[in-house]
Amino acid sequence: MKIALFGQAAFGKEVLERLLADGHQIVGVYAPPEGGRPDPLAEEAQTRGLPLLRYKRMRRKGRAIPELVEEHAALEAELNVLAYVTMILPPEVVDAPRHGSLCFHPSLLPRFRGGAAIPWQIILGERESGVTVFRPDEGIDTGPIVVQKGGVEIGPTATAATLYYQDLYPLGVEALCEAVALVDRGEVTPRPQDESQATFQGLVNDAVACVDWSRSRDELDRLIRGCDPQPGAFAERQAATVRLFDAARAEGKAEAPAGTIVAIEEGRLVIAAEGGRISVGRVRIGGGKKVPAGEAGLAVGERLG
């Protein structure tokens, strides 16, 4: 099948490799614009001599950019594959191929729609995760489901990074390739999402990531893990922010006001919280680098704001 691949990073690169290995023809690769770091998908497309198209957006003032729509049409793709796409594609591109489009999402839709599905699953205490491949429509992650794979346990020490890279990444590659194979064989039977079960969460920014020490130990533990690695849940120390990473629930009672550093054990900060203690393995103070928590210059008895 002739496929236009939209994606980025290592995930997009692996999907590209798998689709080529399965015998599909990639007629165009859409990757993010050049930035500080080389994009693995773009590099792989260049290495293989595939048409590489790099755009920050395909809409202008809410409408499709005509020349980009024409360019996509000229590729004569039979299917669009959206492998972790952050930009919003216009319907003129999404619906153009004979077989339409397939889109990957890192949750069990219709739960956790939106661009920060992975961190929110941890922050809100979800116990099981999975991936969904769906046919995109004009809504946000609302289209009918083609392939869904669950059964991923969200463990008590999972971070947004570990949940993605260890579990959802490999499962997502498999799900996308399975969905493409179903389209190729003419065996797709999409099912509508159950709107009664739908949830939508916004992006995880500093308004979300700010630590409120009046919240319970378990809530703060999930917040820190859900914001790890980005943007990093943070507390305050005088005029500087202290971003907290590598969190776990620690043994023992708080025995101090919430936010107080009560111990440094094996290089980790132990911080009092409502209902218990939190252990933190790494921190970043202000604009500095991320360092082992026990080497950051924080002292027992300090209270983070």
Buried (B, 14 or more C-beta within 10 A) or exposed (E): BBBBBBBBBBBBBBBBBBBBEEEBEBBBBBBBEEEEEEBBBBEBBEEEEBBBBEBEEBBEEEEBBEEBBEBBEEBEBBBBBBBBBEBEBBEBBBBBBEBBBBBBBBBBBBBBBBBBBBBBBBBBEBEEBBBBBBBBBEEEBBBBBBBBBEEBEBEEEBBBBBBBEBBBBEBBBBBBBEBBBBBBEEEBEBEEBEEEEBBBBEEBEEEBBBBEBEBEBBBBBBBBBBBBBEBBBBBEBEEEBBBBBBBBBBEEEBEBEBBBBBBBEEEBBBBBBBBBBBBBBBBBBEEEEBEEBBEBEBEEEBBBE
